[in-house]
Structures are given as structure tokens and as C-alpha cells.
């Protein structure tokens, strides 16, 4: 808001304080500060107070994520604070956000995506040297244990590295790294999202990346999502400049693919998305669904043009925006968000018709049986 003046006849902007919700882990706070730093540059007269909040996923560390039975493991308490007015907006890892948010909430900003790949970190117990860092998963002895909390990663790994064993590993990134490097550790290595490792400044620990030519990543992986009340136009306008068009549109397509499958953390689903340059602005989306043991695999892909020049029709009414705010961007079709959403939905339907439906039924049944 604008002030009345500084007493010398000059107009002065007086700032406002915004409360920003965040998980309490080091990575979460780093990610929240990334957003806050960008907002400070755009709005130097405003103040931003970070409010740390613990979530269910932070508290339950002795059970695999897929067995807890809650889709909002890392978001529920943050969203409660948002609904109750304790914070003005919340910063999430976008991959943690369900494709349907609570009534009255929206994703108002998706900034430029970091590296979406998965990365391998090997144990330091055998000596951390430049040569040891070049070791690949294929070089590990038969029966070596690799830690990950992701059913998708396990399913993908079992297809290519059948000689390895995979074991759940929980906790924030600091905790997982300590478990890996403990002299008594059973883990030969762990798989983590490269974006989180980069933000923590641990790039030198990466032994290998799982390259996108051969590996899919989780929906929204590498991106941050900023959530607020859909009625809070002041905050929405504050956050709008943070949006990156390519990341925003790609993630809408990815989220709609997952939404159509009605999958969550317990279902092995991977994606890859890219947007080609003008004039076509083609959005390429690939989606993969795996059985838990990786033995069954459905792969589908589609392309849609997001350019106003090349687009003839779009299907606005039938597209679920997965709780992402509708935004227009220069150089893209005015309804590019709906085109991206439709692409994700159509790809999801193709996957279901190609056999993903049967895979997911089995996954859900196994999940149900594991709770009884």
C-alpha cells in the first residue's frame, strides 16, 4: 500500500508484512528463502516472516510413505494454517502437492524449475575419492542395498538393476545422508531428487544422474509451488511475477496426467515434459506407469502446440486445472493453460486404456492388504 508522504512532500511506499508458511527442514527453509529473496527484489518495501510448521510426513519417520495412507503428507498442516489465516502463503516442493487442493486454495505461482532428474549418492564408507564418485549403480556388487522412499524409483531401478536390493529410507535430506554415511549403514547408496541436492549445496556428493533419455521423474519434481487462498487477490498479485511460463505449463500437463490416473505417492508414475521454442511452442509430454516390482510398464506420449498460430481448438470446459491458477503468458496461446491441461488428461486416458488401469488396481490392492 502507498503511504501519504515523508514530510517533505515526497511519496513513500510503506511496507506490509506477509507471513510465509514452510516446513521446518533445512531444505524446506532454503526453498522458502529462494521465494522470499525473489519477492524482496520485486517488493523491497515489504517484509516477509517465515513461519515453520511440522507436517505428518515430518513426524512419522518409521513407516514407508506409501503405507501411511495420506496424500497430503507434507502439506496438510501448512494448508490448515493457510485456511485459518495463520500464514498468507505457503512454499512447497510441487511434487508434494496433491493434484486436488482443499476448497478455497490455489497454486498461485510456479517459478522456474530446477534440475528434475534423480541423482545417485554413494556411501563414503569405502572412501570418498574422485574415482569412487564415478562408480555407477551397475558397478555395485550383487545384493547391494540402495535406499529410496519412492515406489516409482524402486520400480524403475528394478527393471534396469535387478542385481540390487532396494530398501525404504525416511527422514529429511540431512538425516538420509547421515544414515548413508554411518559406518554401520546397510546402504551402498541412496537416490534423491537432484534439485534438493543442488539447493543444499551438495553437488559434490552426486555420483551419477539418472539421465532423462532413460528415466522419468516425479510429477512436478524440481519445481516449487506457492499456495495461497484463491480469494486473496492481494497475495495472488504479489506472487504472479514469480511464474515461469514453461515450468507452469509443463507442470499443469504433468499434474493432469497424474490426476487422470488418480495416482499418488504410492503409485509408480513418472513423467518427462519439454516445450520447444517458437513458432510452434510444442509441449511434449511422456508418461509412464509401473507395477510395484517394475515387471509391468505402460509408456505413452503426446504433443500439443501452445502457440496461438498453430492451435485451432481447445477444450476449456472439460479440463481440470488441478488447483493451479489460470494465467496467460505472452508468446503463448491465451488458453495455453487449458491446452496443457487437456494434453495431460488425454495422455492419462490413453495410459488407462493401454493397461495402466489394471496395474493401478493391483497396486491399490497390495497397498490395502499391507494395512490389514
TORDO-359590 format. One record per residue (C-alpha): x, y, z; residue in one letter. Coordinates in steps of 0.2 Angstrom, whole numbers, padded with zeros to 4 digits, always signed. Layout:
<nodes>
XYZa;...
</nodes>
This chain:
<nodes>
+0000+0000+0000x;+0006+0018-0003x;+0010+0030+0011x;+0005+0048+0012x;+0022+0055+0012x;+0039+0058+0021x;+0035+0075+0027x;+0045+0083+0013x;+0031+0081+0000x;+0038+0065-0007x;+0028+0050-0009x;+0034+0035+0001x;+0029+0017+0000x;+0025+0009+0017x;+0028-0009+0018x;+0017-0023+0023x;+0022-0039+0032x;+0017-0056+0024x;+0018-0072+0034x;+0026-0087+0024x;+0022-0105+0029x;+0036-0118+0027x;+0041-0135+0033x;+0055-0134+0046x;+0068-0144+0037x;+0084-0136+0031x;+0079-0139+0013x;+0061-0133+0015x;+0068-0117+0023x;+0081-0115+0009x;+0067-0116-0004x;+0056-0104+0005x;+0070-0092+0006x;+0073-0093-0013x;+0055-0087-0015x;+0056-0074-0001x;+0073-0067-0009x;+0064-0065-0026x;+0049-0056-0018x;+0061-0045-0009x;+0069-0040-0025x;+0052-0036-0033x;+0045-0028-0017x;+0059-0021-0006x;+0046-0011+0004x;+0038-0027+0010x;+0043-0039+0024x;+0041-0057+0024x;+0041-0068+0040x;+0044-0087+0038x;+0033-0097+0050x;+0040-0115+0052x;+0027-0129+0053x;+0029-0148+0056x;+0019-0160+0045x;+0013-0178+0046x;+0027-0183+0035x;+0039-0175+0046x;+0033-0183+0061x;+0030-0201+0055x;+0048-0207+0050x;+0047-0226+0054x;+0033-0230+0041x;+0035-0230+0022x;+0027-0216+0014x;+0016-0227+0003x;+0009-0236+0018x;+0004-0221+0029x;-0012-0219+0018x;-0012-0200+0017x;-0010-0190+0001x;-0006-0173+0010x;+0009-0180+0020x;+0019-0164+0018x;+0006-0151+0015x;-0009-0154+0027x;-0004-0144+0042x;+0003-0130+0031x;-0014-0129+0022x;-0023-0129+0039x;-0013-0114+0044x;-0017-0106+0027x;-0036-0109+0029x;-0035-0102+0047x;-0026-0086+0042x;-0010-0090+0052x;+0000-0088+0036x;-0003-0078+0020x;+0005-0091+0008x;+0015-0107+0008x;+0030-0113-0001x;+0030-0132-0006x;+0040-0144-0017x;+0027-0145-0030x;+0029-0164-0031x;+0022-0165-0013x;+0006-0156-0018x;-0009-0167-0022x;-0017-0163-0038x;-0033-0158-0029x;-0031-0145-0015x;-0043-0141-0001x;-0058-0130-0006x;-0053-0111-0007x;-0034-0114-0010x;-0024-0112-0026x;-0007-0113-0033x;-0003-0095-0037x;+0015-0097-0043x;+0027-0110-0050x;+0044-0102-0053x;+0057-0109-0065x;+0061-0127-0062x;+0077-0133-0056x;+0085-0150-0062x;+0071-0163-0062x;+0082-0178-0063x;+0085-0190-0049x;+0103-0192-0043x;+0113-0206-0035x;+0124-0203-0019x;+0135-0217-0014x;+0141-0221+0003x;+0158-0213+0009x;+0162-0228+0020x;+0173-0235+0006x;+0182-0219+0004x;+0177-0203-0005x;+0189-0201-0019x;+0186-0194-0037x;+0187-0211-0044x;+0174-0218-0031x;+0162-0204-0036x;+0162-0211-0054x;+0155-0228-0049x;+0138-0231-0057x;+0124-0242-0049x;+0129-0255-0062x;+0146-0257-0054x;+0139-0261-0036x;+0140-0279-0031x;+0125-0290-0032x;+0114-0288-0016x;+0120-0270-0013x;+0106-0260-0004x;+0100-0244-0012x;+0089-0233-0001x;+0074-0223-0008x;+0056-0219-0001x;+0049-0218-0019x;+0039-0233-0026x;+0042-0225-0044x;+0061-0225-0041x;+0061-0243-0035x;+0050-0249-0049x;+0062-0241-0062x;+0078-0247-0054x;+0072-0265-0053x;+0069-0265-0072x;+0087-0260-0075x;+0097-0265-0060x;+0090-0282-0055x;+0106-0286-0046x;+0102-0273-0032x;+0091-0273-0017x;+0080-0258-0013x;+0075-0253+0005x;+0064-0238+0011x;+0074-0224+0019x;+0065-0210+0028x;+0069-0193+0035x;+0074-0176+0028x;+0090-0175+0017x;+0102-0172+0031x;+0095-0187+0040x;+0096-0198+0025x;+0114-0193+0021x;+0119-0197+0039x;+0111-0214+0038x;+0120-0217+0022x;+0137-0212+0029x;+0135-0221+0046x;+0149-0234+0047x;+0136-0247+0052x;+0125-0242+0037x;+0117-0255+0027x;+0115-0244+0012x;+0128-0243-0003x;+0119-0228-0010x;+0103-0218-0010x;+0093-0210-0024x;+0087-0192-0021x;+0080-0178-0032x;+0094-0168-0039x;+0085-0152-0036x;+0086-0154-0017x;+0104-0159-0018x;+0108-0144-0028x;+0099-0132-0016x;+0108-0140-0001x;+0124-0137-0010x;+0129-0155-0010x;+0133-0156-0029x;+0150-0164-0025x;+0142-0179-0017x;+0132-0184-0033x;+0140-0200-0041x;+0128-0200-0056x;+0112-0193-0063x;+0098-0203-0070x;+0098-0196-0087x;+0081-0191-0095x;+0084-0201-0110x;+0081-0217-0100x;+0072-0211-0084x;+0056-0202-0079x;+0054-0191-0064x;+0040-0187-0052x;+0026-0176-0057x;+0032-0158-0053x;+0049-0164-0047x;+0062-0149-0047x;+0049-0136-0046x;+0042-0126-0031x;+0023-0122-0029x;+0017-0107-0020x;+0000-0109-0012x;-0012-0096-0006x;-0031-0093-0004x;-0040-0092-0020x;-0049-0076-0014x;-0034-0067-0008x;-0031-0056-0024x;-0018-0046-0015x;-0006-0061-0012x;-0010-0068-0029x;-0005-0052-0037x;+0011-0052-0026x;+0016-0069-0032x;+0011-0068-0051x;+0028-0061-0057x;+0037-0077-0050x;+0028-0088-0063x;+0039-0096-0076x;+0029-0100-0092x;+0037-0116-0097x;+0038-0123-0080x;+0020-0118-0076x;+0013-0125-0092x;+0023-0141-0091x;+0018-0144-0073x;+0000-0142-0077x;+0001-0155-0090x;+0010-0167-0078x;-0002-0164-0064x;-0017-0168-0076x;-0009-0184-0081x;-0007-0189-0063x;-0025-0183-0059x;-0032-0193-0073x;-0024-0208-0066x;-0029-0204-0049x;-0012-0209-0043x;-0002-0203-0028x;+0014-0206-0019x;+0010-0225-0018x;+0009-0227-0037x;+0024-0228-0048x;+0021-0215-0060x;+0034-0205-0070x;+0034-0191-0082x;+0045-0181-0094x;+0040-0164-0102x;+0048-0152-0113x;+0042-0136-0123x;+0050-0132-0140x;+0054-0115-0145x;+0044-0103-0156x;+0035-0104-0168x;+0026-0120-0163x;+0029-0120-0144x;+0026-0138-0144x;+0023-0146-0127x;+0030-0164-0127x;+0023-0175-0113x;+0028-0193-0109x;+0020-0203-0095x;+0025-0220-0088x;+0015-0231-0076x;+0024-0246-0067x;+0019-0261-0057x;+0027-0260-0039x;+0041-0273-0044x;+0044-0265-0061x;+0039-0280-0071x;+0025-0272-0080x;+0026-0255-0088x;+0015-0244-0098x;+0023-0229-0108x;+0013-0216-0118x;+0017-0199-0125x;+0008-0185-0134x;+0012-0167-0141x;+0001-0152-0142x;+0005-0134-0149x;+0004-0120-0136x;+0006-0107-0150x;-0009-0096-0155x;-0004-0098-0173x;-0005-0117-0173x;-0019-0120-0162x;-0036-0122-0169x;-0047-0128-0155x;-0045-0130-0136x;-0056-0139-0123x;-0058-0127-0109x;-0073-0133-0101x;-0068-0152-0099x;-0051-0148-0091x;-0047-0150-0073x;-0033-0137-0068x;-0028-0147-0053x;-0030-0132-0042x;-0017-0121-0052x;-0022-0103-0055x;-0026-0099-0073x;-0014-0087-0081x;-0009-0081-0098x;+0008-0078-0105x;+0015-0068-0120x;+0021-0079-0134x;+0008-0092-0130x;-0010-0095-0134x;-0022-0086-0122x;-0029-0103-0117x;-0012-0112-0116x;-0015-0117-0098x;-0031-0127-0104x;-0022-0134-0119x;-0008-0141-0107x;-0022-0147-0095x;-0030-0156-0109x;-0014-0164-0115x;-0011-0171-0098x;-0029-0178-0097x;-0029-0186-0114x;-0012-0194-0110x;-0019-0201-0094x;-0034-0208-0103x;-0023-0216-0116x;-0012-0224-0102x;-0028-0231-0093x;-0034-0238-0110x;-0017-0246-0113x;-0017-0256-0097x;-0012-0244-0083x;-0029-0246-0075x;-0025-0264-0072x;-0008-0260-0065x;-0015-0247-0053x;-0029-0259-0047x;-0016-0271-0042x;-0005-0258-0033x;-0020-0251-0024x;-0025-0269-0018x;-0007-0273-0012x;-0007-0256-0003x;-0024-0261+0005x;-0018-0278+0010x;-0002-0271+0018x;-0013-0261+0030x;-0023-0276+0036x;
</nodes>
